[in-house]
Amino acid sequence: MADLVPDPDGAGQRAGALVVVAGVALLATALLAGAALAPDVGGAGAGETRETLVGSHGGGPGLHERGSVYLLDGRDIAWRAGDTDSYFDVTKLENGSVMAGFMQSGYEACGPYESPCAHTGFRVIDPNADSDAPPEIVYEYSFPVRTEKNSEVHDVELLDSGEFLVTDMDRERIFTVRGGTVTWQWNASERYDAPPDPTRTDWLHINDVDVIGDDRYLVSVRNAHQLVVVERGEGVVEVINEGDGTRGDPTLLRQQHNPQWLGNGSVLVADSHNDRIVELERTPDGEWRVAWEIYAAEGVNFNWPRDADRLENGNTLITDSLNKRLVEVNRSGATVWSYNTPEVPYEAERLPEGETVGGVSYADTDSGDDDTTTIGRQRDIPVLSFLLVVFQTGIQTPFWFTEFHVAVTLVSLVSVLAGLGLIVRARVRARE
């Protein structure tokens, strides 16, 4: 019966208003403090000359807006090709043109799907660097997909045979194509249990392929947390992070991107959902262990890093996607160069070398299992980490927006809703 007592003096409404104000003030204070106390990032090595080729996933909800390919000359954008929903892996070819995986909506030729639809595939872009003409697309190979999300071609390699080697997460395969005709393919269903229609679900998310030997390809099977070596004509001949066979141990690799084969039993990986860059080495018994790992640079934890290249100078170039930065670190983890990108980057290559097969390894193959080098590790809270990714991919929060700010946002939201509830209840009681 107490709930039916009138509130003629408006005490309930005032209490509700105070709770709302407290919730808003808490969030505002946390955000202002986060911005004010954020470390300086993206400015290291400002006076040094480096050429860096970048494939930009883009921005907006789902990161499918304002995709681009651009060349950084030092810290200036020398040229940029945009007007595409998303670009991914980028490679500079010997003739100076650039090859890039892409996804774009608005195509009329849609095959079995309703028009208009999205296409994915790869493009060759002439930057026209020696003229005043803007970059232009000189070649495109693409095909329609059911959905824009989790169906993209993320990587393409040009083989010595003249074929293009392509990843396809829509049908979950790698394949080669020449003159528009598929000349060979490996379907993941040869190893993994496939759903009835892979195009209707984000099944494996095959997102990278590299040539590591004659007809031998290193493939990133993201959702299985595995890297597999596929030999043309033989199928899978090696698995990194075997786990239970078809699913790896997520503490060793978790939804990784863009591995680089360093040779001599070492591989460098952007271990994306563990928010680290990791170098793995093969042990004498054939297992794989962590030899070197880094979780942060410039005082900021990595957030969904999706590329790491071991450079000729021995440093590591990292694409820290959700923090919207590129950062080059040395073996000790010290930052020697960094750059804030205008949109979410997918992959970057330092020119003229590009991503190499074989490189300086930080692993000591004679070391024991307790000799892992770990830099900048911080523990996270799984639920808040997941929500942080939702915030950052959905509304593009700044790099200093952390799990703490996610927690404060939730508390503030609950406070505002509770306060509004008190106000509404008080007004209802006042009318009775």
C-alpha positions as CSV (number, residue, x, y, z in Angstrom):
1,M,0.0,0.0,0.0
2,A,3.0,2.3,0.5
3,D,3.4,2.6,-3.2
4,L,0.0,4.3,-3.5
5,V,0.8,7.2,-1.2
6,P,0.7,10.5,-3.1
7,D,3.9,12.5,-3.6
8,P,2.6,16.1,-3.7
9,D,5.9,17.7,-2.9
10,G,7.7,16.0,-5.8
11,A,10.3,14.3,-3.6
12,G,10.3,11.2,-5.7
13,Q,10.8,13.2,-8.9
14,R,13.7,15.2,-7.4
15,A,15.3,12.0,-6.2
16,G,15.0,10.5,-9.7
17,A,16.4,13.7,-11.3
18,L,19.4,13.5,-9.0
19,V,20.0,9.9,-9.9
20,V,19.9,10.8,-13.6
21,V,22.3,13.7,-13.1
22,A,24.6,11.5,-11.1
23,G,24.7,8.9,-13.9
24,V,25.4,11.5,-16.6
25,A,28.0,13.3,-14.5
26,L,29.8,10.0,-13.8
27,L,30.1,9.2,-17.5
28,A,31.1,12.7,-18.4
29,T,33.8,12.7,-15.7
30,A,35.2,9.4,-16.8
31,L,35.3,10.4,-20.5
32,L,36.9,13.8,-19.8
33,A,39.5,12.2,-17.5
34,G,40.2,9.5,-20.1
35,A,40.8,12.1,-22.8
36,A,42.9,14.3,-20.5
37,L,45.1,11.5,-19.2
38,A,45.5,9.6,-22.5
39,P,49.1,9.0,-23.5
40,D,50.4,10.6,-26.7
41,V,50.3,8.1,-29.5
42,G,51.0,8.2,-33.2
43,G,53.9,10.6,-33.2
44,A,57.0,8.5,-32.7
45,G,59.7,8.9,-35.4
46,A,58.0,12.0,-36.9
47,G,61.2,13.2,-38.6
48,E,62.1,9.9,-40.2
49,T,61.3,9.0,-43.8
50,R,59.4,5.7,-44.3
51,E,57.1,4.6,-47.1
52,T,54.2,2.6,-45.8
53,L,51.4,1.1,-47.9
54,V,48.1,0.8,-46.1
55,G,44.9,-1.1,-46.8
56,S,42.0,0.6,-44.8
57,H,39.0,-1.4,-43.8
58,G,37.1,1.8,-43.3
59,G,34.8,3.2,-40.7
60,G,31.1,3.5,-39.9
61,P,28.9,0.7,-38.5
62,G,30.5,-2.7,-39.3
63,L,33.6,-0.8,-40.8
64,H,32.1,-1.0,-44.3
65,E,32.3,2.7,-45.2
66,R,35.2,4.9,-46.6
67,G,37.6,2.0,-47.4
68,S,40.8,3.0,-49.1
69,V,44.3,2.2,-50.2
70,Y,46.9,4.8,-49.6
71,L,50.7,5.4,-49.5
72,L,52.3,7.1,-46.6
73,D,55.5,9.0,-47.6
74,G,56.8,9.7,-44.1
75,R,53.7,11.0,-42.4
76,D,52.1,12.5,-45.5
77,I,49.6,10.7,-47.7
78,A,51.3,10.6,-51.1
79,W,48.3,9.2,-52.9
80,R,45.0,7.6,-52.0
81,A,42.4,5.4,-53.8
82,G,39.0,5.4,-52.1
83,D,35.3,5.4,-53.0
84,T,35.0,1.7,-51.9
85,D,33.3,0.2,-48.9
86,S,36.3,-1.7,-47.7
87,Y,39.9,-2.6,-48.7
88,F,42.0,-5.3,-47.0
89,D,45.4,-6.8,-47.8
90,V,47.6,-4.7,-50.0
91,T,50.7,-5.6,-52.1
92,K,52.9,-3.5,-54.3
93,L,53.7,-5.3,-57.6
94,E,57.0,-5.0,-59.5
95,N,55.5,-2.6,-62.0
96,G,54.5,-0.2,-59.3
97,S,50.8,-1.0,-59.3
98,V,49.1,-2.1,-56.1
99,M,47.0,-5.3,-55.6
100,A,44.3,-5.3,-52.9
101,G,41.4,-7.4,-51.7
102,F,38.1,-5.4,-51.5
103,M,34.4,-5.5,-50.9
104,Q,31.9,-3.1,-52.5
105,S,28.1,-3.0,-52.5
106,G,25.8,-1.7,-55.3
107,Y,26.5,-4.2,-58.1
108,E,23.8,-5.2,-60.6
109,A,25.3,-8.5,-61.7
110,C,24.3,-10.7,-58.7
111,G,24.0,-14.2,-59.9
112,P,21.7,-16.1,-57.5
113,Y,21.3,-13.1,-55.2
114,E,18.9,-10.2,-55.3
115,S,20.1,-7.1,-57.1
116,P,21.7,-4.9,-56.1
117,C,24.3,-6.9,-54.1
118,A,27.8,-6.8,-52.8
119,H,30.9,-8.1,-54.7
120,T,34.2,-9.1,-53.3
121,G,37.5,-10.0,-54.9
122,F,40.6,-8.1,-55.7
123,R,41.7,-5.1,-57.7
124,V,44.9,-3.9,-59.3
125,I,45.3,-0.1,-58.8
126,D,47.6,2.1,-60.8
127,P,48.5,5.0,-58.4
128,N,49.7,7.2,-61.3
129,A,52.4,8.4,-59.0
130,D,54.4,10.0,-61.8
131,S,51.5,12.2,-63.0
132,D,48.8,14.5,-61.8
133,A,46.1,11.9,-62.6
134,P,44.3,10.2,-59.7
135,P,44.8,6.5,-58.9
136,E,42.7,4.3,-61.1
137,I,41.5,0.7,-61.0
138,V,43.1,-1.1,-64.0
139,Y,41.9,-4.6,-63.3
140,E,39.2,-6.3,-61.2
141,Y,38.2,-9.8,-60.5
142,S,35.1,-10.1,-58.3
143,F,32.0,-12.2,-57.6
144,P,28.7,-11.7,-55.9
145,V,28.2,-12.6,-52.3
146,R,25.0,-13.1,-50.2
147,T,26.1,-10.6,-47.5
148,E,28.6,-7.8,-47.0
149,K,29.7,-9.1,-43.6
150,N,32.1,-12.0,-43.2
151,S,32.1,-12.9,-46.8
152,E,35.0,-10.8,-48.1
153,V,38.2,-11.7,-50.0
154,H,40.8,-10.5,-47.5
155,D,44.0,-11.6,-49.3
156,V,45.4,-12.1,-52.8
157,E,48.9,-13.1,-54.0
158,L,50.4,-13.0,-57.5
159,L,52.1,-16.3,-58.3
160,D,55.1,-16.7,-60.5
161,S,52.8,-18.7,-62.8
162,G,50.7,-15.6,-63.5
163,E,47.9,-17.0,-61.4
164,F,46.3,-15.0,-58.6
165,L,46.0,-16.9,-55.3
166,V,42.9,-15.8,-53.4
167,T,41.2,-16.4,-50.1
168,D,37.4,-16.8,-50.1
169,M,35.6,-16.7,-46.8
170,D,32.2,-16.8,-48.5
171,R,32.7,-20.4,-49.7
172,E,35.6,-21.0,-47.3
173,R,38.4,-22.0,-49.7
174,I,41.6,-20.8,-51.3
175,F,41.8,-20.8,-55.1
176,T,43.9,-19.7,-58.0
177,V,42.5,-17.8,-61.0
178,R,43.9,-16.7,-64.3
179,G,42.1,-14.8,-67.0
180,G,38.9,-15.0,-64.9
181,T,39.0,-18.8,-64.8
182,V,39.5,-20.8,-61.6
183,T,42.5,-23.1,-62.1
184,W,42.8,-24.8,-58.7
185,Q,41.1,-24.7,-55.3
186,W,41.3,-26.2,-51.8
187,N,38.0,-26.3,-50.0
188,A,38.1,-26.2,-46.2
189,S,35.4,-28.9,-46.2
190,E,38.2,-31.4,-47.1
191,R,39.4,-31.0,-43.5
192,Y,36.6,-29.3,-41.5
193,D,33.0,-30.4,-41.0
194,A,31.0,-28.0,-43.2
195,P,27.5,-26.6,-42.5
196,P,24.9,-27.2,-45.1
197,D,25.5,-23.8,-46.8
198,P,28.8,-22.0,-45.8
199,T,27.5,-18.8,-47.4
200,R,24.8,-18.4,-44.8
201,T,27.1,-18.4,-41.7
202,D,30.5,-17.1,-40.6
203,W,31.9,-20.7,-40.5
204,L,35.7,-20.5,-40.7
205,H,36.5,-17.0,-41.9
206,I,39.6,-17.9,-44.0
207,N,41.4,-14.6,-44.1
208,D,45.0,-15.0,-45.3
209,V,47.2,-17.0,-47.6
210,D,50.9,-16.7,-48.2
211,V,53.2,-18.6,-50.5
212,I,55.9,-20.2,-48.3
213,G,57.4,-22.7,-50.8
214,D,56.8,-24.4,-54.1
215,D,53.1,-25.0,-54.2
216,R,53.0,-24.6,-50.4
217,Y,50.6,-22.1,-48.9
218,L,50.2,-20.9,-45.3
219,V,46.5,-20.4,-44.6
220,S,44.8,-18.6,-41.7
221,V,41.7,-20.4,-40.6
222,R,40.5,-17.7,-38.2
223,N,37.5,-19.2,-36.5
224,A,39.3,-22.6,-35.9
225,H,42.2,-20.7,-34.3
226,Q,44.6,-22.5,-36.6
227,L,47.1,-22.0,-39.3
228,V,47.4,-24.8,-41.9
229,V,50.0,-25.4,-44.5
230,V,48.3,-26.5,-47.7
231,E,50.3,-28.2,-50.4
232,R,48.9,-28.1,-53.9
233,G,47.7,-31.5,-54.9
234,E,48.2,-32.9,-51.3
235,G,45.9,-30.8,-49.1
236,V,46.8,-30.0,-45.5
237,V,50.3,-31.2,-44.6
238,E,50.9,-29.3,-41.3
239,V,48.7,-27.6,-38.7
240,I,49.8,-24.9,-36.3
241,N,47.8,-25.0,-33.1
242,E,46.4,-28.5,-33.6
243,G,44.2,-28.5,-30.5
244,D,41.5,-31.2,-30.8
245,G,42.3,-31.5,-34.5
246,T,39.7,-29.2,-36.1
247,R,39.8,-26.4,-33.4
248,G,43.0,-25.0,-31.9
249,D,43.7,-23.8,-28.3
250,P,42.4,-20.2,-28.1
251,T,45.1,-19.3,-25.6
252,L,47.7,-19.9,-28.2
253,L,45.9,-18.3,-31.1
254,R,42.4,-16.8,-31.1
255,Q,40.9,-15.6,-34.4
256,Q,44.2,-14.5,-35.8
257,H,45.0,-12.5,-39.0
258,N,47.9,-12.2,-41.4
259,P,50.6,-14.7,-40.2
260,Q,54.1,-14.2,-41.6
261,W,56.3,-17.3,-42.2
262,L,59.7,-16.4,-40.8
263,G,61.3,-19.8,-41.7
264,N,63.3,-22.2,-39.5
265,G,60.1,-23.2,-37.6
266,S,59.0,-19.7,-36.6
267,V,55.9,-17.8,-37.6
268,L,54.8,-14.2,-36.6
269,V,51.1,-13.8,-36.1
270,A,48.6,-11.0,-35.3
271,D,46.8,-12.8,-32.6
272,S,43.8,-10.5,-32.9
273,H,41.3,-11.6,-30.2
274,N,44.1,-12.1,-27.7
275,D,45.1,-8.5,-28.4
276,R,48.7,-9.3,-29.0
277,I,51.4,-10.0,-31.5
278,V,53.0,-13.3,-31.0
279,E,56.0,-15.2,-32.5
280,L,55.5,-19.0,-32.3
281,E,58.3,-21.5,-32.7
282,R,58.2,-25.2,-33.4
283,T,59.6,-27.3,-30.6
284,P,61.7,-30.5,-31.2
285,D,58.7,-32.6,-30.5
286,G,56.7,-30.8,-33.2
287,E,54.5,-28.7,-30.9
288,W,54.3,-24.9,-31.2
289,R,55.0,-22.6,-28.3
290,V,55.2,-18.8,-27.7
291,A,58.7,-17.4,-28.0
292,W,57.9,-13.7,-28.0
293,E,54.7,-11.7,-27.5
294,I,53.8,-8.1,-27.1
295,Y,50.5,-6.7,-25.9
296,A,51.1,-2.9,-25.9
297,A,53.1,0.0,-27.4
298,E,53.3,3.6,-26.5
299,G,51.6,2.8,-23.2
300,V,48.4,1.7,-25.0
301,N,47.2,-1.9,-25.1
302,F,46.7,-3.3,-28.6
303,N,43.1,-3.6,-29.6
304,W,42.2,-6.2,-32.4
305,P,45.6,-6.0,-34.1
306,R,45.4,-7.6,-37.6
307,D,48.8,-7.5,-39.1
308,A,52.4,-7.8,-38.0
309,D,55.4,-7.8,-40.4
310,R,59.0,-8.5,-39.3
311,L,61.0,-5.9,-41.2
312,E,64.5,-6.3,-42.7
313,N,65.9,-4.0,-39.9
314,G,64.6,-6.5,-37.3
315,N,61.8,-4.4,-36.1
316,T,58.1,-5.4,-36.2
317,L,55.5,-3.2,-38.0
318,I,52.0,-3.7,-36.3
319,T,48.6,-2.7,-37.6
320,D,46.6,-2.0,-34.5
321,S,43.2,-1.8,-36.0
322,L,40.7,-0.6,-33.4
323,N,43.2,1.9,-32.0
324,K,43.5,3.2,-35.5
325,R,47.3,3.3,-35.6
326,L,50.4,1.8,-37.1
327,V,53.3,1.2,-34.8
328,E,56.9,-0.1,-35.4
329,V,58.6,-1.6,-32.4
330,N,62.0,-3.2,-31.8
331,R,62.6,-6.5,-30.1
332,S,62.4,-5.0,-26.6
333,G,59.0,-3.4,-27.4
334,A,60.2,0.2,-27.6
335,T,58.3,2.2,-30.2
336,V,60.5,3.7,-33.0
337,W,57.7,4.9,-35.3
338,S,54.0,5.3,-35.1
339,Y,51.1,6.9,-37.0
340,N,47.4,7.6,-36.3
341,T,45.3,6.4,-39.3
342,P,42.2,8.3,-40.3
343,E,40.1,5.2,-40.4
344,V,40.4,1.6,-39.2
345,P,43.4,0.0,-40.9
346,Y,43.4,-3.7,-42.0
347,E,47.0,-4.2,-43.1
348,A,50.2,-2.3,-43.8
349,E,53.4,-3.0,-45.6
350,R,56.7,-1.2,-45.4
351,L,58.2,-0.4,-48.8
352,P,60.1,-1.3,-50.7
353,E,60.4,-4.7,-49.0
354,G,56.7,-5.5,-48.5
355,E,55.8,-8.6,-46.4
356,T,58.5,-11.1,-46.9
357,V,58.6,-14.9,-46.5
358,G,61.5,-15.5,-44.2
359,G,62.8,-12.9,-41.7
360,V,64.6,-12.2,-38.5
361,S,63.3,-14.5,-35.7
362,Y,63.2,-13.5,-32.1
363,A,62.9,-17.1,-31.1
364,D,65.9,-19.0,-29.8
365,T,65.3,-22.6,-31.0
366,D,67.7,-23.9,-28.3
367,S,65.8,-22.2,-25.4
368,G,63.6,-23.9,-22.9
369,D,59.9,-23.6,-22.6
370,D,60.2,-21.0,-19.8
371,D,62.1,-18.5,-22.0
372,T,59.2,-16.7,-23.5
373,T,59.6,-12.9,-23.9
374,T,56.4,-11.2,-22.8
375,I,56.0,-7.4,-23.2
376,G,53.2,-5.3,-21.8
377,R,50.7,-8.0,-20.8
378,Q,47.6,-6.9,-19.0
379,R,44.6,-9.1,-17.9
380,D,41.2,-8.3,-19.3
381,I,37.7,-9.0,-18.3
382,P,36.0,-11.2,-20.9
383,V,32.5,-9.6,-20.9
384,L,33.8,-6.1,-20.9
385,S,36.4,-6.9,-23.6
386,F,33.6,-8.2,-25.8
387,L,31.5,-5.1,-25.2
388,L,34.5,-2.9,-25.9
389,V,34.9,-4.4,-29.3
390,V,31.2,-3.7,-29.9
391,F,31.6,-0.1,-28.9
392,Q,34.7,0.4,-31.1
393,T,33.4,-1.3,-34.2
394,G,29.9,0.3,-33.9
395,I,30.6,3.9,-32.9
396,Q,34.4,4.2,-33.4
397,T,35.4,5.1,-29.8
398,P,38.9,6.7,-29.3
399,F,41.9,4.6,-28.4
400,W,41.8,5.6,-24.7
401,F,38.2,4.3,-24.3
402,T,38.9,1.1,-22.3
403,E,37.1,-1.6,-20.4
404,F,36.9,0.8,-17.5
405,H,34.9,3.2,-19.6
406,V,32.7,0.4,-20.8
407,A,31.9,-0.4,-17.1
408,V,31.3,3.2,-16.3
409,T,29.0,3.5,-19.3
410,L,27.0,0.5,-18.1
411,V,26.7,1.9,-14.5
412,S,25.7,5.3,-15.9
413,L,23.1,3.8,-18.2
414,V,21.6,1.9,-15.2
415,S,21.6,5.1,-13.1
416,V,19.8,7.1,-15.8
417,L,17.2,4.4,-16.4
418,A,16.7,4.0,-12.6
419,G,16.3,7.7,-12.2
420,L,13.8,8.0,-15.1
421,G,11.9,5.1,-13.5
422,L,11.7,7.0,-10.2
423,I,10.5,10.1,-12.0
424,V,7.8,8.2,-13.9
425,R,6.6,6.4,-10.7
426,A,6.5,9.6,-8.8
427,R,4.4,11.3,-11.5
428,V,2.0,8.3,-11.6
429,R,1.6,8.4,-7.8
430,A,1.0,12.2,-7.9
431,R,-1.9,11.7,-10.2
432,E,-3.6,9.1,-8.1
